[in-house]
Structures are given as structure tokens and as C-alpha cells.
Amino acid sequence: MRLNPNTEHSISLSKPGFRSNQQTVTLKPGEQQNITATLEAILGTVILNVEPTDSEVFINGKFVGNGNVKLSLPSASQRLEIRKSGYEVYEKMISPKPNAPQIYDISLSRITSTANVSKPNTFRTSEGHELKLIFGGKFSMGSSRREQGRRSNEALHSVELVRPFYVSVYEITNQQFLAFKNTHNSGSYKGHSLSTADLPVTNISWEDAAMYCNWLSEKDGLTKVYREENGALVAKNPLPTGYRLLTESEWEWAARIQSSTSMNRYEWGVNFPPTQVTGNYADQSAVDLLDPVISDYNDGYITTSPVGSFKANYFGIYDMGGNVAEWCHDYHSFYPSLSDEVFTDPTGPVLGQAIDNKHVIRGASWMRGDLSSTRLSYRDRDNSKRIDVGFRIAKYLD
């Protein structure tokens, strides 16, 4: 941040569940200072009495123990999950309080329906990715000609998603990608590293992302979705149930749907600019590095942010609008305009029938701060590596 010289400034750092930290600083003209602070957690005690006692307990997606556990947690909202094979998943938001231990007696319910056993709402891969089940529907994909910032490749058309699909709750991280390719480096931007373990992986091509999906499918005993054809990696037809990238229509459904009757234009709503911090975009913290940036908006991250740093969307998926843009399964093409046809579970054109055979990229990123590219209907295309493009995984239910 920029501060006036020869003036004492008070800087306060705060986070829910932690004691605030206040410091004073006075700078000379042209001087730069790095300020570090460690916030002290305000802890509350949570006691869980769980049946069956060998159930797995997770806080904010991280395993913390089995069965009956006593936890000291920051006094802010925490997502509690309890799991055991053959039982319904227990989910609850809890708010630990200092000096007031909270006790929860929880008995998991057995799954009695064969259908429910084979179709869990969430599951984890062998590498620990959490995926959520999403049921689609019929919607208008693209944007109106009257929408400010609209581009010519966003023609409105009707899509119906019939096949339920799973999607990873978080973007794939550097740590997860390194398990597949241990030489990968997401790089840096103007001295800011993009390679920390919990940051989304970047600097990968579309084929890198597709090969990761194949690798994970093989590890989990699923049919690979992508195969090599004439030196290129292409999708099998019909698509198997192995891991893959989100189709473009799945991406738009998962990003824009807000209820059974409404769709968002932006991750935060329908108007630009945002009035509250909802995601990682080009902001005031990066004003010396990027142009344009969103005025009067500071998400606290100059480049990429740890996955899941902001509130999840309607489906419980994180970072759909910002942080990094995301590779999609489809080759890029222009939507049909003024068509009455309803496109069912579209997967895009095949190799050789697409515009310059480039793949779709959806979503904004930490480098984007303009009205047009932060819209959830914005479409980009490429095949090459970029420092603001990553991916998440998906698969059909059956």
C-alpha cells in the first residue's frame, strides 16, 4: 500500500476468530518497509461424541480425528463433516466460542437405499480431492446483446444438462499437481511466487490438465476420458465416467445458478463493480502491477490466493469467478444464434471442426479487473500455458 511520508500511520490487521494486531509505521520519502504480523487465535473448545466411534471427522475439509474428539478451534464459523462408509454424511456449520465449550452428540444415519449408496452427494478421490454432485437443468447459456461488456462469441442459446456430474470443490493446487508431475513450477509474477503448495496450479497447458485427469482416473480404477489421436489428446465419444475437465456448459451452470429461478451475471451479483469482497480479482493491492484494477476493491492478494479463501457459491464450490481462470473440456466455437434448438449435455466440437482448435477458458482471474472479463458468461480460448489459468476436475455420475 502507498502511505504519505513523515506521518505516523496506524495499521490494523484482523480476521474472524483471531485477535487483531495493530502497528504504527512512519516512512521517510521513498522508503519501503515490509510489515509482518502473526495473529493470535481466539480458541473455543468443541467436544464431539460420535457414533459410530470410528467415523472420520473433518473441519473445513481437513481430517482431524476419528469418533469422539476434543478440538480447540478459532472462534469463527467452521464447517464440520463426519463420514463413514454406509452412513449418511453429517454436515453442520459450527461457531466455537471462547470460555464456553460446545458439546455435540451425533449419531450417523445408516443408508438404507441402494440408490443412495451408489450416488453419494460428495466423495473424495484417492488423492484427497473433494467432489460434489450437481444436478443440472435447462437454462439460457451466454448473454443478451444488451448486456454491457458482452462479446460476439456469447450468443444466447438453450442448454439442458441431463446427466448429473461431480465437480471438485476447489481448484487443483500446486501440491496436488506435483504428485502427478514433480518437476512442475507454476512460476512467479514480478517477484511474487505462484508456486506455494496451497495456491492453484498455473503455467499448465490444456493437455497438461487433461493428462492429470487421466492419471487420476488410472489411480482410482476409472476409464480414462482422453486418448491420443494424430499427436493430439482428444476425448473419447461417448464420454466415460473417468475424471475430466468441466464441459463449458457444466462450468456455466455451476458458476451462475443462484436458485431454481435466477442466474448471476457476476460472482457477486448483477452489477459492476462489487460492493463486497467475494473473490480474487485485480484489485487495489496490485495497482502497481496490473491495469486495470477494480476501484475501491481489495481482496488482500496481489496474485493467486490459497484455494477456498473466499465464500463458496450456491453449490458449495469455491473460486468459480476469480483466483485463476479455468480450462474447460470443449474446443472453442461460436454458439448458434437465433436457434430454437435445445442442446443436451453439449461437449463442444470435435478436433478439426473448432475455431483454430483452441480450448475454452472460463472465469476471471487475479489478473482481471474490468467489467467485461469478470462476467460469468465471458469466454476465452487458448491451448498454451498461462500464469493465470488453472483447472478443476469433474466426472459424470454414471
BAMAR-37897 format. One line per field, with one value per residue (C-alpha): x, y, z; residue in three letters. Coordinates in steps of 0.02 Angstrom, whole numbers, plus 50000, padded with zeros to 5 digits. Each point is the difference from the previous one (the first is absolute). Layout:
N
u [X_...]
v [Y_...]
w [Z_...]
rest [ALA_...]
REM end
This chain:
398
u [50000_50053_50014_50040_50179_50050_49831_49961_49877_49905_49977_49876_49993_49849_49919_49846_50050_50167_50057_50032_50178_50036_50164_50061_50118_50081_50086_50131_49977_50037_50018_49923_49964_49939_49884_49971_49875_49938_49819_49961_49853_49854_49965_49840_49978_49888_49967_49929_49920_49975_49919_50071_50161_50111_49918_50117_49987_50046_50010_49997_50041_50152_50003_50016_49965_49881_49843_50004_50118_50035_50050_50069_49944_50003_49837_49937_49883_50068_49929_49982_49985_49989_50014_49993_49970_49820_49937_49929_50127_49970_50033_49979_50070_50062_50063_50116_49993_50142_49969_49841_50036_49874_49949_49921_49926_49989_49936_50022_49852_50022_49968_49857_49973_50110_49983_50073_50146_50052_49966_50080_49981_50186_50151_50189_50125_50151_50099_49879_49904_49824_49866_49817_49855_49906_49835_49976_49848_49946_50069_50047_50188_50094_49949_49874_50054_49951_50117_50140_50170_49928_50112_49947_50035_49868_49840_49852_49946_49904_50093_49934_50115_49924_50146_50043_50184_50127_50115_50148_49960_50170_50115_50146_50146_50186_50020_49872_50075_50176_49944_49973_50145_50133_50102_49860_50024_49856_50127_49985_49937_50109_50082_49842_50007_49856_50070_49950_49919_49822_49992_49910_50117_50036_50120_49923_49933_49829_50085_50089_49831_49923_50148_49980_49819_50055_50133_49873_49873_50130_50043_49815_49962_49892_49998_50110_49904_50139_50098_50135_49948_50121_50115_49861_49906_49813_49847_49920_49822_49888_50086_50043_49976_50184_50068_50001_49986_49831_49908_49968_49813_50031_50119_49872_49862_50111_50060_49842_49850_49946_49831_49870_49949_50151_50175_50140_50088_50152_50059_49935_49834_49941_50089_50179_50105_49977_49956_50068_50153_49942_50151_50176_50008_50119_49979_50078_50136_50066_49980_50188_50004_49837_49888_49853_49955_49830_49985_49969_50021_50135_49993_50170_50091_50117_50005_49920_49919_49992_49854_49839_50051_49830_49819_49934_49863_49822_50061_50138_50137_50144_50089_49889_50006_50179_50172_50047_49903_49966_50028_49840_49976_49933_50084_49947_49863_49869_49832_49856_49899_49811_49979_49850_50101_50032_50177_50005_50161_50108_50186_50057_50061_50124_50179_50008_49828_50044_50064_50191_49982_50022_49913_49879_50056_49867_50001_50100_50162_50112_50058_49825_49915_49891_49811_50001_50118_49936_49827_49960_49948_50170_50090_50184_50100_50178_50103_50161_50061_49947_50041_49817_49919_49975_49864_49886_49943_49829_49919_49829_49899_49970]
v [50000_50180_50114_50184_50024_50080_49958_49870_49872_49870_49833_49873_49818_49895_49834_49917_49885_50088_50146_50155_50064_50186_50079_50175_50048_50160_50002_50118_50061_49856_49873_49826_49886_49822_49973_49827_49951_49838_50005_49907_49881_50023_49818_49913_49819_49880_49826_49871_49838_49901_49834_49895_50040_49962_50134_50125_50181_50145_50187_50111_49846_49948_49836_50031_49829_49856_49987_50087_50148_50161_50144_50175_50107_50186_50083_50026_49898_49826_49866_49834_49838_49823_49851_49811_49878_49940_50152_50169_50141_50120_50183_50151_50176_50028_50157_49961_50125_50042_49948_49907_49819_49931_49817_49911_49825_49933_49833_49969_49927_49840_50006_49881_50041_49912_50152_50114_49883_50010_50186_50096_50189_50018_49888_50009_49936_49896_50162_50088_50111_50034_49992_50052_49930_50128_49971_50106_50070_50107_50177_50139_49997_50154_50182_50122_50119_50141_49942_50124_49924_49860_49923_49929_49818_50001_49975_49944_49820_49868_49861_49856_49903_49828_49897_50041_50036_50019_50151_50032_50124_50085_50040_49877_50059_49999_49864_49889_50027_49964_49824_49973_50101_50033_50116_50126_50182_50123_50140_50177_50171_50153_49923_49921_49809_49901_49832_49987_49832_50062_50119_49944_49922_50111_50004_49840_49963_49925_49833_50008_50016_49859_49885_50034_49942_49840_49968_50020_49889_49862_50016_49984_49857_50104_50004_50137_50136_50064_49904_50045_50025_50059_50075_50091_49957_49985_49940_49831_49998_49972_50069_49866_50028_50032_50168_50140_50187_50085_50023_50183_49983_49911_50139_50136_49907_49972_50181_50098_49909_50083_49919_49904_50162_50116_50014_50119_50112_50015_49891_50134_50041_50101_50168_50059_50040_49888_50083_49858_49889_49837_49933_50028_50127_50137_50119_50147_49890_49971_50177_50015_49835_49988_50110_50014_49962_50008_50169_50000_49810_49909_49812_49996_49897_50075_49840_49830_49960_49832_49901_50023_50168_50077_49952_49852_50025_49931_49823_50006_50022_50121_50125_49976_50185_50048_49946_49909_49977_49817_49884_49920_49835_50076_50066_50180_50039_50134_49965_49983_50159_50018_49812_49913_49841_49940_49930_49852_49968_50086_49961_50117_49966_49863_50027_50082_50079_50132_50178_49981_49842_50098_49953_50102_50094_50060_50116_50152_50000_50101_50093_50058_50157_50062_49996_49879_49860_49986_49951_49815_49988_50061_49877_49986_49870_49936_49841_50069_50023_50158_50061_50040_49839_49839_49868_49893_49822_49926_49834_49935_49912_49853]
w [50000_49974_50152_50021_50063_50165_50075_50133_49934_50101_49912_50068_49943_50045_49958_50074_50143_50031_50107_49896_49981_49996_49950_49965_49861_49941_49831_49930_49820_49882_50141_49991_50147_50017_50147_50070_50132_50077_50056_50159_49986_50121_50035_50049_50053_49903_50067_49879_50058_49841_49961_49920_50092_49850_49892_49918_50057_49885_50036_49846_49895_50105_50097_50188_50078_50023_50105_50168_49990_50095_49888_50030_49854_49956_50054_49823_49890_49965_49884_50091_49901_50068_49883_50004_49860_50000_50095_49948_50007_50146_49959_50112_50019_50178_50088_50147_50143_50121_50181_49951_49946_49876_50006_49852_50013_49823_49936_49815_49905_49903_49813_49965_49816_49872_49888_50133_50031_49817_49982_50144_50001_50032_49987_50004_49874_50048_49999_50118_49879_50063_49864_50014_49901_49895_49912_49846_49914_49853_49986_49880_49975_49941_50015_49930_49863_50117_50138_50031_49964_49892_49866_49833_50051_50138_49899_50106_49972_50096_50089_50104_50114_50025_50066_50182_50026_50138_50009_50114_50137_49980_49856_49984_50107_49969_50130_49915_49827_50061_50049_49814_49930_50131_49889_49975_50049_49990_49993_50065_49949_50028_50152_50073_50006_49927_50057_50184_50040_50034_49851_49842_49873_49849_49853_49930_49826_49964_49964_50169_50085_49896_50035_50186_49986_49912_50134_50139_49909_49987_50186_50046_49881_49881_49811_49929_49908_49886_49868_49875_49819_49865_50130_50093_50158_49965_50095_49975_49933_50093_50154_50130_50186_50037_50058_49873_49986_50020_49837_49963_50031_50166_50049_49963_50093_50153_49998_49962_50077_50163_50026_49902_49915_49992_49924_50047_49876_50113_50143_50119_49915_49850_50012_49975_50099_50152_50165_50108_49988_49920_49908_49936_49858_49943_50146_50090_50077_49823_49935_49969_49902_49902_49896_50011_50180_50084_50087_50189_50006_50098_50022_50085_49868_49871_49896_50031_50168_50091_49930_50098_50075_49963_50024_49899_49872_49996_49966_50131_49869_50030_49885_49846_49957_50042_50065_49839_49839_49959_49854_49938_49907_49838_49845_49972_49874_49972_50077_49876_50000_49983_50013_50079_50024_50178_50016_50119_50098_49867_50001_49861_49823_49956_49947_49829_50013_50128_49980_49988_50108_50161_50163_50102_50155_50120_50150_50048_50099_50114_49843_49949_50064_49858_49977_49853_50050_50179_49934_50020_49816_49939_49886_49957_49903_49991_50009_50072_50178_50092_50175_50037_49935_50100_50008_50106_49970_49964_49956_49954_50133_49884]
rest [MET_ARG_LEU_ASN_PRO_ASN_THR_GLU_HIS_SER_ILE_SER_LEU_SER_LYS_PRO_GLY_PHE_ARG_SER_ASN_GLN_GLN_THR_VAL_THR_LEU_LYS_PRO_GLY_GLU_GLN_GLN_ASN_ILE_THR_ALA_THR_LEU_GLU_ALA_ILE_LEU_GLY_THR_VAL_ILE_LEU_ASN_VAL_GLU_PRO_THR_ASP_SER_GLU_VAL_PHE_ILE_ASN_GLY_LYS_PHE_VAL_GLY_ASN_GLY_ASN_VAL_LYS_LEU_SER_LEU_PRO_SER_ALA_SER_GLN_ARG_LEU_GLU_ILE_ARG_LYS_SER_GLY_TYR_GLU_VAL_TYR_GLU_LYS_MET_ILE_SER_PRO_LYS_PRO_ASN_ALA_PRO_GLN_ILE_TYR_ASP_ILE_SER_LEU_SER_ARG_ILE_THR_SER_THR_ALA_ASN_VAL_SER_LYS_PRO_ASN_THR_PHE_ARG_THR_SER_GLU_GLY_HIS_GLU_LEU_LYS_LEU_ILE_PHE_GLY_GLY_LYS_PHE_SER_MET_GLY_SER_SER_ARG_ARG_GLU_GLN_GLY_ARG_ARG_SER_ASN_GLU_ALA_LEU_HIS_SER_VAL_GLU_LEU_VAL_ARG_PRO_PHE_TYR_VAL_SER_VAL_TYR_GLU_ILE_THR_ASN_GLN_GLN_PHE_LEU_ALA_PHE_LYS_ASN_THR_HIS_ASN_SER_GLY_SER_TYR_LYS_GLY_HIS_SER_LEU_SER_THR_ALA_ASP_LEU_PRO_VAL_THR_ASN_ILE_SER_TRP_GLU_ASP_ALA_ALA_MET_TYR_CYS_ASN_TRP_LEU_SER_GLU_LYS_ASP_GLY_LEU_THR_LYS_VAL_TYR_ARG_GLU_GLU_ASN_GLY_ALA_LEU_VAL_ALA_LYS_ASN_PRO_LEU_PRO_THR_GLY_TYR_ARG_LEU_LEU_THR_GLU_SER_GLU_TRP_GLU_TRP_ALA_ALA_ARG_ILE_GLN_SER_SER_THR_SER_MET_ASN_ARG_TYR_GLU_TRP_GLY_VAL_ASN_PHE_PRO_PRO_THR_GLN_VAL_THR_GLY_ASN_TYR_ALA_ASP_GLN_SER_ALA_VAL_ASP_LEU_LEU_ASP_PRO_VAL_ILE_SER_ASP_TYR_ASN_ASP_GLY_TYR_ILE_THR_THR_SER_PRO_VAL_GLY_SER_PHE_LYS_ALA_ASN_TYR_PHE_GLY_ILE_TYR_ASP_MET_GLY_GLY_ASN_VAL_ALA_GLU_TRP_CYS_HIS_ASP_TYR_HIS_SER_PHE_TYR_PRO_SER_LEU_SER_ASP_GLU_VAL_PHE_THR_ASP_PRO_THR_GLY_PRO_VAL_LEU_GLY_GLN_ALA_ILE_ASP_ASN_LYS_HIS_VAL_ILE_ARG_GLY_ALA_SER_TRP_MET_ARG_GLY_ASP_LEU_SER_SER_THR_ARG_LEU_SER_TYR_ARG_ASP_ARG_ASP_ASN_SER_LYS_ARG_ILE_ASP_VAL_GLY_PHE_ARG_ILE_ALA_LYS_TYR_LEU_ASP]
REM end
